[in-house]
Amino acid sequence: MSNVREYFMRLMAGPQRSDHETAVAVLESPIREPVMAMAPTPVVPQKPQRTKLAVVTLDDEICTLATEVKEKLGYAGLDIAVQNHALKACLAKLEIEPFDPVQVGKYKGDTLRALNAEHDIMYGYNYWAMTELKQYAKAVPEFVLRKALQIHEELPNAKFFVDECKFHPDPFLVVAHGDEIWWIEVWDEPKFEAL
């Protein structure tokens, strides 16, 4: 078993020899007892930062045009843009600064790599999944629910989700409207408590 592991580790290290030469060398080497190696120290994921949304005010004429074009011509592009703007405008009005989506993506990837390294697993053990808030069975803190209610009162068509890494508690509250999605709150992770 350790020979197979060595083979894959050598393959991942890079092409020092051809794959065939590496396979032959590993298979011809004497069988050794497995040695317990220290797992690499996982990198602590950098938490995402909040971002201020720049909102442009839409006049009623554009909103009316978007609705009319969708109803009469079946073109939904402008309507989707107006809906996306509605979510940004709502968050700005409520002074809610969502997390930067690029940083959230990086945080999620770094978290998976760190967790999988802890468990010496290369692929697939831990994963992120979104669950609609109304179907989420775990506890959600009051401050998160209050924020969701604030948004719902301003934008009743908004949908809420919980985005969490299975087997590791640090779920995000996510709001979606039209084609736009924002991660707006997080809990159960000590380094986020100060936010």
Stockholm file with secondary structure:
# STOCKHOLM 1.0

chainA/1-195         MSNVREYFMRLMAGPQRSDHETAVAVLESPIREPVMAMAPTPVVPQKPQRTKLAVVTLDDEICTLATEVKEKLGYAGLDIAVQNHALKACLAKLEIEPFDPVQVGKYKGDTLRALNAEHDIMYGYNYWAMTELKQYAKAVPEFVLRKALQIHEELPNAKFFVDECKFHPDPFLVVAHGDEIWWIEVWDEPKFEAL
#=GR chainA/1-195 SS CHHHHHHHHHHHHCCSSCHHHHHHHHHHSCCCCCCCCCCCCCCCCCCCCBCCCCCCCCCHHHHHHHHHHHHHHCCCHHHHHHHHHHHHHHHHHTTCCCBCHHHHHHHHHHHHHHHHHHTTCCSSSSCEEEEEGGGCCSCCCHHHHHHHHHHHHHCTTCEEEEEEETTEEEEEEEEEETTEEEEEEECSCGGGTTC
#=GC SS_cons         CHHHHHHHHHHHHCCSSCHHHHHHHHHHSCCCCCCCCCCCCCCCCCCCCBCCCCCCCCCHHHHHHHHHHHHHHCCCHHHHHHHHHHHHHHHHHTTCCCBCHHHHHHHHHHHHHHHHHHTTCCSSSSCEEEEEGGGCCSCCCHHHHHHHHHHHHHCTTCEEEEEEETTEEEEEEEEEETTEEEEEEECSCGGGTTC
//
